[in-house]
């Protein structure tokens, strides 16, 4: 079975509360090892009750349709087993078990990142200042990280793209949707 399915199973069981994920990985070594131990151990001491129940009652194979859909869409499923998984995230006590990535994951292990967020209704001066700052940072080797949202978030990422530099957009939507839809070109 594809190792990504075990990580997707863990992520699905944890839901939005990934806080026990990193500790589970440290205790068991991998999502697959946790899966194999679930029949012999009581997981309710390590996981919230609902997560422990989902770990017992679901199977990694249930995530195969999601994995296949990701492959159809060109979405890379990154897990802590993958070399492109961000090193800094591996060190977190609440590491995300799965990252869904469109585009190149190479910039995920860079050395300098700058998060840029701001109002969705900036003034013309705000747009100009944001774009100049983001462009200069990107040209200097920083990876601009934002939410691809309307306003200054999108402007910062647009400036990075125009500078020919990588940028990371954290989406608050399913991986196969772009919001706002007007940023689909920017996302590409």
VENSULJO-V931114 format. One record per residue. RES is the residue in one small letter. D_LAST is the distance of its C-alpha to the last C-alpha in whole Angstrom. Layout:
res: {RES & RES}
d_last: {D_LAST & D_LAST}
This chain:
res: {x & x & x & x & x & x & x & x & x & x & x & x & x & x & x & x & x & x & x & x & x & x & x & x & x & x & x & x & x & x & x & x & x & x & x & x & x & x & x & x & x & x & x & x & x & x & x & x & x & x & x & x & x & x & x & x & x & x & x & x & x & x & x & x & x & x & x & x & x & x & x & x & x & x & x & x & x & x & x & x & x & x & x & x & x & x & x & x & x & x & x & x & x & x & x & x & x & x & x & x & x & x & x & x & x & x & x & x & x & x & x & x & x & x & x & x & x & x & x & x & x & x & x & x & x & x & x & x & x & x & x & x & x & x & x & x & x & x & x & x & x & x & x & x & x & x & x & x & x & x & x & x & x & x & x & x & x & x & x & x & x & x & x & x & x & x & x & x & x & x & x & x & x & x & x & x & x & x & x & x & x & x & x & x & x & x & x & x}
d_last: {31 & 28 & 28 & 25 & 27 & 29 & 27 & 25 & 29 & 30 & 27 & 27 & 31 & 30 & 28 & 27 & 30 & 29 & 32 & 34 & 31 & 32 & 35 & 35 & 33 & 36 & 39 & 38 & 36 & 33 & 32 & 34 & 37 & 37 & 36 & 39 & 41 & 41 & 44 & 46 & 45 & 45 & 42 & 43 & 44 & 40 & 38 & 38 & 40 & 37 & 35 & 38 & 39 & 35 & 36 & 39 & 38 & 35 & 34 & 31 & 31 & 30 & 26 & 26 & 24 & 22 & 21 & 21 & 19 & 16 & 17 & 16 & 13 & 12 & 13 & 15 & 18 & 19 & 23 & 25 & 27 & 24 & 24 & 20 & 21 & 21 & 25 & 26 & 25 & 27 & 30 & 29 & 32 & 30 & 27 & 24 & 25 & 22 & 18 & 15 & 12 & 9 & 8 & 11 & 14 & 16 & 15 & 17 & 20 & 20 & 23 & 22 & 20 & 20 & 20 & 19 & 20 & 22 & 23 & 21 & 23 & 24 & 26 & 25 & 27 & 25 & 21 & 23 & 24 & 21 & 19 & 22 & 22 & 19 & 18 & 22 & 21 & 18 & 20 & 23 & 21 & 20 & 16 & 16 & 15 & 15 & 14 & 11 & 14 & 16 & 18 & 18 & 16 & 13 & 15 & 15 & 12 & 11 & 14 & 13 & 10 & 13 & 15 & 13 & 13 & 12 & 11 & 12 & 11 & 14 & 13 & 17 & 16 & 16 & 13 & 12 & 12 & 10 & 13 & 13 & 12 & 12 & 9 & 6 & 5 & 5 & 4 & 0}
